[in-house]
Amino acid sequence: MHSQEALEAGRALVPTLVRQLRTLATTEAAPEHSVRGINDPFMQIALMRVMRTVARGSQAAADELNDVLALVATLDDAASNVGTAMLYECAVTALAIPSDAPLRVLAINLLGKFLANPDNNARYVALATLSTAVITEAPSVQRHRDTVLQCMSDDDISIRRRALDLSFALINAQNAKHIITEILRVLPRADLEFRSSMVYRLSAAITLFADSHEWHVERMLRVLSLGGNYLNARDLFKFIRLVAADADEALQRRATRISFALLERDISQDKMVVAGAWLIGEYADLLVARSQRASDAEAVAPKSPGLDEDDLDILGALGRPIQESKPEGSPEAGGAPGAIGLDEELPEAIPEPAAVVRLLSAIARSSSVSASARQIALTALAKVAGRFADQPAVVTSICTTLGQFSHSMDQEVQSRAVEFDKLLSRELDGVRAAVVERMPVPEYAEIPYEEYVLNPTAMRMKALTIIKRPAMDPADLIGASAGGDAKAAAAAAAEASKQSVVSDLLNLMDEAPPAATSSPPPQQQSKMDSIADLLSSTSLSPIPTSQAVTSPRTMHAITSNDDLDREYEVFNSNGLKILLTPSKRPSAPQVLDIQAKFVNAGESAISELAFLVAVPKSQKIQIHPPSGQHISAGASVEQLLRVSNPGKSAVRLRMKVAFVADGEKHESMFDYGGFPASVF
């Protein structure tokens, strides 16, 4: 950490440093100091690093550096390693200080040239720096988009990783379709450790930048077919809900027919199987129904190839695609089995009901799909029986298939088979139609993606900025009186400023940071003892009378289960309202989940939101990251807290919140123990 006095002293030397750097850059090098024709590059790089440090955040110092940095950038070239190093330091310095716009564009262009450098190190540092620069210099970085996309196929795994990160960071509303298509092209051959992150960010990008439901559904089906094993449950549910709630009947028909065609080719992607089987079960009537323009539909969408039952048994057993053989020498011959080019339309199938039953039966018998996929396939069979109740042959075939699973070793599969077989019996003819009708649109509380979901470099930078911020004053934590010892308070504040966010939390939870070599002053030791007393399991700190906190007597008087899953307002000041919603999971009765909701009730935006929480020693708390730190007027963000409370004692929270509103920083610390006893 640099002291302000040292920075000011360094900034006073900027003219001297600039003059020295200009002299080195323009004069002919002495033989003993020349490296590949560059005059003392080590000294030049050291000078640029010093100037980068002292000019950061100073417009006056940056103005003096603009000309000399432009001079260095134009005099050197990247023909040698030393020239590359000089240009890299020059570009990083120009981007790190508040330099002129033309110089920043020049710096981005220098880094863009590095992407074509045959040296792997040069390409790697260029991609890493551009991933940081794209946060503020997106238009300039966009000019090198095509080169970045090419780097996704580089032989070096580190370069591929950086290129993927930067490619996602470059996505915006104008280029989303192009970049997403290029990333989908790389997905099938991407490294295994990249695929989970790629699929997650692809789903986020498609959701954030979709300009129509048709494009959204089509792209997600491609993601499912290429990387369905890596899609998380939340994004799978959002896709299914999109088709069920937002798509019209024509799009539902097309999505179901595409899913059927994709599953005939390949059932190795588990989430594709889950989504496809669900769509087939819900919209089987649309899948096989002919539109009024049947001849046109059949001309555009080829019928199912009509695989027989033996073929589909092989499909289910192996989890591999089955497709017609291509003539030798054809463009498709020798390609990946079942692969669909990204420039091709997704196939649509219009099968007969018997073909639908055979495909779902093959999925249910497959050992290569997950148990949940097999269960959904059985459910889809029951729904198909309801859709085609007027076709006895189809219903009989489904009953036969369900009977085969009534002795399954999988308890859930066996249970479903027996229940659905009973549902299809004659004695339940009167209720069957209502049971297998289409499901209502599932309810879903939208959980927004992280603020920097497409740019993990920006997320890491943001986290680093938060961690490096000054810690809270210990005097704030214990509510020291104004009449305390000023020197002791100042010493405590100076020591606390050296700690990170981790230290903030440790202080709040009375887990002291590593001890210093010298013992703390008596006043400071007394304050730390006070923290231990305040957060001990047998006492609760006095709360100012201005804060309304429910007493233990009042808490024990409330025993209704309605006390869970409702909001408790704990803070309302300066336009920020904090609501806590406690809940419990049956699988973890000793853990209290508390959803903190930060509502901007003011008229201006709130930024730099920081929230710290501590609990008594007998409890443990896990704080999840917030959904965002910027709250627009009328909007809200959420943060999950999990309190482990094995002793079932009263949950008491000590909270500190800091935020910026109307250009002014606000900090408040408060206690809350108002949860009813039934919550514990």
Buried (B, 14 or more C-beta within 10 A) or exposed (E): EEEEEEBEEBBEBBEEBBEBBBEBBEEEBEEEEEBEBBBBBEEBBBBBEBBBBBBBEBEEBBBBBBEBBBBBBEBBEBEBBBBBBBBBBBBBBBBBBBBBEEBBBBBBBBBBBBBBBEEEBBBBBBBBBBBBBBBEBEEBBBEBBEBBBEBBBBEBEBBBBBBBBBBBBBBBEEBBBEBBEBBBBBBEEBEEEBBBBBBBBBBBBBBBBBEEBBBBBBBBBBBBBBBBBBBEEEBBEBBBBBBBEEBEEEBBBBBBBBBBBBBBBBBBBBBBBBBBBBBBBBBBBBBBEEEEEEEEBEEEBEEBBEBEBEBBBEBBEBBBBBBEEEEEEEEBEEEEEBBBEBEEEBBBBBBBBBBBBBBBBBBBBBEBBBEBBBBBBBBBBBBBBBBBBEBEEBBEBBBEBBEEBBEBEEEEBBBBBBBBBEBBEEEEEEEBEEEBEEEEEEEEEEEEBBBBBBBBBBBEBBEEEEEEBEBBBBBBBBBBEEEBBEEBBEBBBEBBEEBBBEBBBBBBBBEEBEEEEEEBBEBBEBBBEBBEBBBBBEEBBEBEEEEEBBEEEEBEEBEEEEBBEEEBBBBEEBBBBBBBBBEBEEEEEEBBBBBBBBBBBBEEBBBBBBBBBBBBBBBBBEBEEBBBBBBEEEEBBBBBBBBBBEEEBBBBBBBBBBBBBEEEEBEBBBBBBBBBBBBB
